[in-house]
Amino acid sequence: MPALTYDDIQLVPSYSEIVSRKNIDLKSKVTTRFELSIPIVASPMPTVCGLDMALELMRMGGIGCIHRFMTIDEQEEIVENLYNISLVEKMKVPVMAAVGANGDFLERANALVKKGAKIILIDVAHGHHKNVKDAIGLIKSIDSSIDVIAGNIATAKAAIDLQDWGADALRVGVGGGSLCTTRIKTGFGVPNVTCLNEIVKVAKVPVMADGGLRMSGDLAKAFALGASTAMLGSLLAGTEEAPGLLINQSKGLFKKYSGAASHDTKITHGQEVRNIEGESTIIPYKGKVKVVIDSILDGIKSALSYAGANNLNEFKPEFVEVTNAGLSEAKPHLL
């Protein structure tokens, strides 16, 4: 059976009694203990999520994961600022930050937890690994109230193992990011629909879809398959709140967007320039991230209305596989 990705399927409409899309509830779990008002997570990439992005996501009811491509002092300062602000504004969303699975990861996690982080995300490309197994146990030994998100993974076996190791949520998707070259460089990876479908069948903790999400319809498909949240990179990059300076060119304003394993990221953050599995580019400036997210949420709520679903728990439409002709038909084909 061929493996499928988002463009290979379409959701099937069903009977609906939804009166207004405004009333649709998008609350969802990001980990076993923490719930979000909107199922959106900003990716821990250096050109996607710093203080400003995480703060705006928190205000909207989502969450941003503070990236790890900085010194421990710099990262803990951002986490501390985010936690003070969150207390002052009485926001219920927890603070999330990323660490690796080797080197200074335990020292980093300990510092972040002390400054107020309640969710630690182990940010590695191949999460079905002994380093991740060890890291989950060590991070949880810091404070039993900390939730750990582990990944990235692409198989049911990996999901079962990570849950057995103590993961409180699973980050799903290998090689599907917009600037990721893992599948080309290594030949490894599983198309997103198939890996989500297989993992959700065995998942006992929330599943986070990561990679290949280019538009609100892709997010709707991920949620229909059983994902609880969606992690976004390229969709949020280029906004005012994304880290990085505006680049003024003759064609307009731009911002840099770099993959976490790209040459640019490794050079900028003093890493060894090896195992390059990402690209860098510039993308048009998009303005405020709230405008982008509001548009995404409108699309997701519309999707739920086509399925007669009042919330994500009720959103379980069937899907059909489509041909290339069906994919072409799905797009505005007069233009």
VOGU-3710 file (C-alpha; in Angstrom, 3 decimals, decimal comma):
1> mpaltyddiq> 0,000/0,000/0,000  1,462/3,412/-0,945  2,214/5,912/1,817  0,109/9,071/1,676  0,638/12,740/2,402  -1,810/15,638/2,708  -2,173/16,270/-1,041  -3,100/12,608/-1,537  -6,363/12,820/0,414  -9,549/14,882/0,685
11> lvpsyseivs> -11,985/14,864/3,585  -15,556/13,752/2,853  -18,376/16,187/3,831  -21,160/14,869/6,060  -24,451/16,013/7,566  -24,098/19,178/9,659  -26,256/21,201/12,021  -23,592/23,833/12,759  -25,374/27,203/12,949  -22,285/29,391/13,198
21> rknidlkskv> -18,611/28,579/12,754  -17,867/31,160/15,461  -19,267/28,741/18,052  -16,895/25,901/17,152  -14,547/25,006/19,998  -10,898/24,318/19,110  -9,603/23,470/22,595  -7,135/20,583/22,589  -4,437/18,951/24,716  -0,811/19,785/23,932
31> ttrfelsipi> 0,373/17,275/26,573  -1,397/14,918/28,942  -1,767/17,685/31,527  -1,978/20,935/29,591  -4,781/22,189/27,335  -4,736/24,993/24,756  -7,606/27,172/23,542  -6,311/26,882/19,984  -4,315/23,860/18,715  -1,392/25,874/17,325
41> vaspmptvcg> 2,268/25,474/18,364  5,112/27,646/17,048  8,112/25,540/16,035  11,372/25,853/18,046  13,278/27,257/15,086  15,578/30,298/15,433  13,689/32,196/12,720  10,240/31,252/14,066  9,911/31,298/17,861  11,494/33,646/20,337
51> ldmalelmrm> 9,898/35,777/23,061  7,609/37,860/20,825  6,171/34,869/18,949  5,641/32,806/22,106  3,989/35,743/23,866  1,543/36,426/21,027  0,667/32,722/20,749  0,014/32,611/24,513  -2,281/35,623/24,256  -4,248/33,854/21,534
61> ggigcihrfm> -4,484/30,618/23,518  -1,827/28,674/21,618  1,784/28,076/22,564  5,255/28,820/21,253  8,292/26,645/21,900  11,367/28,776/22,678  14,164/27,511/20,434  17,428/26,143/21,850  19,884/27,701/19,381  21,298/30,189/21,906
71> tideqeeive> 23,186/30,122/25,172  21,487/28,745/28,266  21,540/32,236/29,817  19,793/33,722/26,784  17,137/31,018/26,670  16,392/31,102/30,394  16,052/34,907/30,253  13,374/34,574/27,567  11,572/31,865/29,567  11,720/33,984/32,720
81> nlynislvek> 10,296/37,037/30,918  7,545/34,952/29,375  6,660/33,472/32,816  6,494/36,873/34,563  4,375/38,370/31,818  2,108/35,312/31,849  1,487/35,736/35,576  0,806/39,464/35,259  -1,618/38,950/32,359  -3,138/35,913/34,100
91> mkvpvmaavg> -2,639/33,635/31,081  -3,275/29,941/31,669  -0,982/28,668/28,903  2,235/27,047/30,217  5,685/28,106/29,074  7,384/25,657/26,680  11,053/25,505/25,694  13,270/23,165/23,694  16,426/21,272/24,586  18,500/18,710/22,728
101> angdfleran> 19,271/15,146/23,848  23,022/15,379/24,443  25,650/17,916/25,473  24,274/20,548/27,861  20,636/19,432/27,561  20,184/18,524/31,244  21,823/21,694/32,527  19,674/23,647/30,060  16,462/21,870/31,057  17,185/22,424/34,752
111> alvkkgakii> 17,754/26,150/34,178  14,575/26,493/32,097  12,421/24,676/34,662  13,751/26,936/37,433  12,714/29,981/35,399  9,150/28,743/34,899  9,041/26,322/31,956  6,344/23,684/32,481  6,821/21,814/29,176  10,205/20,715/27,849
121> lidvahghhk> 10,368/19,604/24,221  13,233/17,318/23,240  14,116/18,775/19,851  15,915/16,165/17,734  15,455/14,939/14,177  15,320/11,220/15,063  13,408/10,744/18,291  13,375/6,930/18,325  16,828/6,859/19,898  18,505/5,834/23,156
131> nvkdaiglik> 19,575/9,446/23,763  15,916/10,471/23,832  15,016/7,568/26,118  17,706/8,664/28,580  16,821/12,353/28,230  13,131/11,824/29,076  14,026/10,103/32,351  16,656/12,656/33,330  14,444/15,665/32,571  11,554/14,199/34,545
141> sidssidvia> 13,910/13,638/37,484  14,316/17,426/37,743  10,649/17,935/38,629  7,841/15,393/38,399  5,380/18,115/37,393  7,228/18,784/34,119  5,673/17,422/30,937  8,050/16,231/28,218  7,242/16,233/24,493  9,427/13,805/22,550
151> gniatakaai> 10,077/13,163/18,868  10,354/13,532/16,004  9,002/10,118/15,078  7,280/8,470/12,115  6,288/4,948/13,193  3,871/3,236/15,568  6,765/1,328/17,155  8,482/4,619/17,971  5,262/5,962/19,496  4,876/2,896/21,722
161> dlqdwgadal> 8,476/3,114/22,886  8,421/6,862/23,617  5,235/6,445/25,625  6,851/3,594/27,572  9,836/5,864/28,224  7,523/8,494/29,764  6,728/10,976/26,981  3,696/13,174/27,718  3,126/14,000/24,033  4,522/12,864/20,679
171> rvgvgggslc> 5,934/15,120/17,970  5,190/13,364/14,677  6,818/13,863/11,293  10,244/13,107/9,848  11,591/14,961/6,843  8,391/16,802/5,874  9,323/20,373/6,842  9,341/23,056/4,155  13,127/23,527/4,387  14,017/20,008/5,511
181> ttriktgfgv> 16,248/17,874/3,256  16,338/14,736/5,429  14,383/12,576/2,982  16,594/13,656/0,089  19,886/13,389/1,995  19,184/10,111/3,799  16,284/8,447/2,008  14,423/8,140/5,330  10,978/9,481/6,225  7,309/8,523/6,032
191> pnvtclneiv> 4,708/10,738/4,287  2,670/12,639/6,844  -0,803/11,134/6,470  0,457/7,576/6,757  2,731/8,200/9,752  0,014/10,161/11,591  -2,563/7,473/10,851  -0,348/4,698/12,196  0,803/6,585/15,277  -2,649/7,805/16,323
201> kvakvpvmad> -3,819/4,177/16,420  -1,415/3,424/19,280  -1,132/6,857/20,904  -2,194/7,197/24,539  -0,879/10,766/24,776  -1,554/13,829/22,588  -0,048/13,787/19,101  1,511/16,896/17,541  1,609/16,994/13,736  4,840/18,593/12,536
211> gglrmsgdla> 5,855/19,259/8,934  4,152/19,575/5,568  1,420/21,908/6,862  1,203/24,572/4,185  -2,397/25,783/4,543  -5,379/25,508/6,859  -6,746/22,537/4,902  -3,608/20,550/5,741  -4,130/21,283/9,431  -7,754/20,165/9,118
221> kafalgasta> -6,603/16,876/7,602  -4,083/16,386/10,428  -6,790/16,958/13,051  -9,173/14,658/11,190  -6,526/11,922/11,427  -6,311/12,401/15,187  -3,600/14,976/15,821  -4,274/17,137/18,881  -2,074/20,055/17,866  -0,178/21,298/14,830
231> mlgsllagte> 3,366/22,652/14,977  3,946/25,434/12,448  7,179/26,793/10,996  6,898/28,299/7,522  3,317/29,501/8,090  4,492/31,679/10,997  7,916/32,647/9,605  8,183/36,080/8,056  5,721/37,636/10,496  6,496/40,645/12,666
241> eapgllinqs> 6,855/38,467/15,768  9,267/35,962/14,187  12,908/36,574/15,240  15,100/38,397/12,753  15,425/41,776/11,100  13,407/42,988/8,145  15,290/42,817/4,845  14,415/45,689/2,504  14,732/44,715/-1,162  13,502/46,283/-4,376
251> kglfkkysga> 10,635/43,764/-4,498  9,510/44,521/-0,934  10,169/43,511/2,663  11,462/40,049/3,568  12,652/38,023/6,549  15,081/35,121/6,723  13,716/31,612/7,278  16,217/28,848/8,052  15,802/25,156/8,782  17,040/24,059/12,211
261> ashdtkithg> 19,648/21,783/10,594  20,633/24,242/7,859  24,138/25,535/7,177  23,050/29,071/8,156  21,658/27,977/11,513  24,763/25,971/12,393  27,086/28,850/11,425  25,016/31,532/13,170  24,800/29,596/16,424  28,349/28,267/16,539
271> qevrnieges> 27,585/24,623/15,845  29,821/22,165/14,020  29,016/22,426/10,320  28,195/18,779/9,677  25,066/16,726/8,924  23,377/19,529/7,029  19,726/18,525/6,534  18,022/21,863/5,929  17,949/24,920/3,697  17,679/28,697/4,207
281> tiipykgkvk> 15,763/31,316/2,272  14,044/34,658/2,615  10,259/34,952/2,561  7,975/37,961/2,102  7,122/39,886/5,255  3,604/38,910/6,383  2,812/41,483/9,068  1,258/40,577/12,416  1,147/36,861/13,217  -2,377/37,239/14,657
291> vvidsildgi> -3,714/37,936/11,167  -2,054/34,755/9,864  -3,325/32,611/12,723  -6,852/34,036/12,564  -7,008/33,045/8,890  -5,781/29,531/9,708  -8,336/29,156/12,495  -11,137/30,346/10,190  -10,208/27,580/7,759  -10,122/24,931/10,489
301> ksalsyagan> -13,501/25,999/11,877  -14,969/25,868/8,373  -13,570/22,353/8,026  -15,297/21,251/11,231  -18,576/22,714/9,998  -18,384/20,538/6,861  -18,175/17,507/9,148  -20,918/18,635/11,517  -18,378/18,791/14,355  -18,700/21,246/17,248
311> nlnefkpefv> -15,185/20,542/18,479  -12,034/18,594/17,636  -13,163/15,534/19,600  -16,180/15,220/17,274  -14,118/15,844/14,143  -13,755/12,380/12,629  -14,604/12,633/8,928  -13,788/9,932/6,423  -11,232/10,651/3,738  -10,696/9,486/0,181
321> evtnaglsea> -7,508/9,174/-1,806  -7,306/11,482/-4,819  -5,475/11,330/-8,135  -3,357/14,127/-9,578  -6,441/15,158/-11,547  -8,399/15,353/-8,296  -5,647/17,454/-6,748  -5,736/19,845/-9,707  -9,511/20,059/-9,490  -9,246/20,983/-5,790
331> kphll> -7,279/24,142/-6,595  -8,604/27,344/-8,186  -8,174/26,173/-11,781  -9,499/29,214/-13,625  -6,553/31,341/-12,520
//
